[in-house]
Amino acid sequence: MTLAQVLFSFDGRLSRRGYWFAFAVSVAVQIAAEMVDLALFGSRASLASLVAGLVLFYASFAVAAKRWHDRDKSGWWVLICLVPVVGWIWMIVENGFLPGAPGPNRYGPDPVPLGGAALPFP
């Protein structure tokens, strides 16, 4: 799975390690966009931050949906984050800390073969 597939596709499964890696990439992109805005416009919230925020908003749903798939649940569980406070906590615990379903499931093969911790893309 390529980085583009990890960030923009809703198909397949994603390991916890891949989930946290995608989170780190998102934070780095947002910080870089804010630095560009600060350098060009003198403000941290401007054009680059807006564009990066919109792209990362979509990517965060795609990554979370794949993580729900790894837990053998529908990607629609991503909407649990709309429940105030409890929804975000539930989503972080399920996606970030609980292991995925072992072996292949209806969403694809196990992203962590034989208990390894490989990244989701080369």
Secondary structure as GFF3:
##gff-version 3
##sequence-region A 1 122
A	DSSP	alpha_helix	3	8	.	.	.	ID=ss1
A	DSSP	alpha_helix	16	41	.	.	.	ID=ss2
A	DSSP	alpha_helix	47	70	.	.	.	ID=ss3
A	DSSP	three_ten_helix	75	82	.	.	.	ID=ss4
A	DSSP	alpha_helix	86	96	.	.	.	ID=ss5
A	DSSP	three_ten_helix	113	115	.	.	.	ID=ss6
###
